[in-house]
């Protein structure tokens, strides 16, 4: 049975849903990032209030602290963190590769040292699957190598072949564990840098293994936006129409719209939550920086077109005060708003696709969102 | 018309209510502290959820940032921070006196330098009244001098006489502003250190001016608990039965029970909120320190006898994880619990007094709360 059900198409844009072990997710979907078992500054109640249908957990962080085995003994990540809706976990690879001089890659896996205490660890493809099974994730990701961009075709080719061999080992271990009743669904990851023929090769290798869905990885790592859109456009045709497509680590509101236009169904990004804590708030007329002095006496809500708790109840002047005073409450209210903005955007995208008006929506979103680059 | 209505007495304990410009508060009442226009780590919704009927705002902080005049232009503190229930503000004096070498007291008032930017300010009794009128507080406090303890009778006597002269000036300015439609109610503050005859003198001087309620100040500054209880017991007889009595800056859950037993109606303290952020959680069986390793695999709620959101949904193991990981969400969930514990304790106190069972409640609270000093 396929995880994904495609219900509408509109150009390359797709409307559908994913049926997971913890419920159904409407797509295109945005997943707030709950790195260490919490979306920073929010409670589970806040996430329900803004209508998050799925969140992402970071395997690297949870493996190190409090430990996946401890979480398994608590009944899994859902029970441990009090979140009963679907959860996707990454493989831990991305964070491990970010450790640069504290990690070493070989065929077997990645040796790395914890950023907490320097302790030595080995993350193999099998181990990445086992950790995610301990967490009880609804959608687990394979361990892939994420080479830095820009890079040469030779380096990227070697890397994507390693990623494909790891993907095969991940799938084998996943199917073994599934036979024991552990694990729900697993996505493969397509690499290949910015080279269309290498993206095609990686996609074909990954699809030939056979996963419950496919991610496009290795993007949003500093390359120009147009390059990213182009790579997505060139990769999507090699992915099965009948399965979900997840663009990892993306992105700005415009990126979401542009990637949906190219056939992407799922996203995750720390941008709405991290930027909120830094005072950058997204609005239908573009981002604004709440610490700017011009908001000191501004009685308007962050976004008059937004119906979130923050916008219904508080002014820009109050949010600016909380930011300047360093009050945690400001981080919470800002995060609530930015996530509301992202999740509302996804709702509007889904609605537009269902009614065959996605291109109109896309044009109109661009006009209003980018009219002013930054209100400041 | 009196602000305070006494509905029940049980020994020296009193049950009643305060009728303010923004609604009725049941007493004995505990006021969470919202220093800079927010109770740290919480939103207004959280405060409503835990049933806070009144919060306290700090004049010193709000005067410096964002400024009382800016808040007045926003429509007052209630509107600015999105809180429609009653609010009490202190005079700013306590924080100014804490600046020690950055302030100088004279008859006119206190000269001080801002802890933000070193700018020079003068806080006079009149100014303290005006700032609080700008904030629109439901209950304003007079500017008093808080001498450090221990001290000599001579020093305390000189200080309480200054406090009484300042109280008269505060009252005069308050009544002037009230004539102009600004300001709602004002409490006087009794000083006198730990000397019964000086407490009596300060109480008589303050009551002779005539306020809408009376606070006992200058306690909970490091003196033994028993001394504090004794001073409260010796001071209360000199306060009018028909008006509310507020013990400033107090205290532990046991302190609240003991002060109610001696006739106190109102409290404020940063303890439940500050300790929450530091991982100390109050329970019906005493405090526990959530960072202790023994909670790493503890699936129980913080307090199985508590019905707050945190206890209904999350385990000690999860709260410990959030604390160890430095997640803000932990601060929010811990604060929600500690405030719930304090406000529930006040509800149980009020219920016990109304049913004439306060002494039973008090004995039983002591037995369960202090059975173990600290679960760790």
Interface residues (C-beta under 8 A of the other chain):
Chain A: X36 X37 X38 X39 X40 X41 X42 X43 X44 X45 X61 X65 X66 X70 X73 X74 X80 X81 X82 X296 X297 X299 X309 X313 X314 X315 X317 X318 X320 X321 X322 X324 X325 X327 X328 X329 X330 X331 X332 X333
Chain B: X36 X37 X38 X39 X40 X41 X42 X43 X44 X45 X61 X65 X66 X70 X73 X74 X80 X81 X82 X296 X297 X299 X309 X313 X314 X315 X317 X318 X320 X321 X322 X324 X325 X327 X328 X329 X330 X331 X332 X333
